[in-house]
Amino acid sequence: MIGALLAPPLCWSCGAHASRGRALCPGCRRALVFLPREPVALSGVRVWAPVAYEGPARDLVRALKFRGALSLAREMSALAVASAPDGLFRGALVPVPLHPVRRRRRGFNQAAALAGAIGRLTGLAPSDCLRRRGPGPPQVGRGRGARLAGPTGSIEARARVPPVALIVDDVVTTGATIAACAAALRQAGTTEIAAIAFARTPGR
């Protein structure tokens, strides 16, 4: 309590004071750009994300991914669950896999952190059934053409896959990574696939 008074919580976007338990200050929360409630189809997969990947939403994704702010997964997931379309939460939660090299350097997989938080809110079980192999430089900094060509490295099933899967990621840009995960799941026997992310690039 004394520590909180001496160092009050700060907004992860602008650095202003934020309410206890909130990642963003009221102004940055109002600056979030909410997307239509209907999922979009990307590479044949129904994809849902509550907010556009810009402004404060981008700052939260970067804080989770690059600053190790794992506590943000709870609030980001709560926002996605609260505004999700009916019927989305079915089957098992399948986090997008992180390349082993990136996983060792970062110490965690942000998609798995989000899947765990979503699971606690919805009662769905996470299924870490995919893995990424091959060369693994990050998607950050890759041009649109390279992203559309597919994720770096190959994605494949490493364990028994669920018959119904909800792929989980932090952000969706072109949808190439979601498509690669869906292809691996279908090849291994999954028959129904959708995807959820915290943010999506506008226009996708």
Steps between C-alpha positions, in 0.01 A plus 500: 500500500776746597690409184193574289466842661866582439491364143140525372408292193584663171337470158693263273433729205554860608653463846225694679346378823263207457249345734616204703467183294467691171761492226387827341398839631143615422618712206688215334210261557276746314761513221466126428349448155240224525439282196161373378366211708481264203808285433687537172607218268876482447635214287186303564508543880244697701708748703382724784685785671337776706733793421713640220875457524584866546552753779454364854416151374836480321673619817337221704602235248859626501512517881379141527729368226821698543491622862372181658193665653313171540246658734356679194377168358214496749361843405559448126322166513213641706442765234495237224267268689257773607432618146534173308222386264269222611613146436871580468619322812484136404754219510856541626718811504806449278771767542706595197839338563816701549823385339716321763782754460262789556335314789832452678601862454166641608429246772132466413252481214262796506234305310512226765465764773189636329361149448542425870323822599216438253470145631455623857223734384315257272572157643659382174816294530821610328661248266867569424494259207691696234869568456711714269811363333760629260642854477342731750563874468208702642214632290574853624666697222403263220336669202142434397609273214713286731218475752249398236739229383460339841659490845868431541560134569244223461209434734394144572315295759716367779221329695146379452286788372146582620206443262391863553768766542506871576844632401632774732748775412581848626461684169392415146652685204467316166359179649786290359599358838139414585467329161816296559374389841161409352664296223705304756193435713292384204775270381510342846123452519335817634168556322381836636732801541461866597745752641510776760756774557515811712558733206482496122659729244224724359389396154571130559 
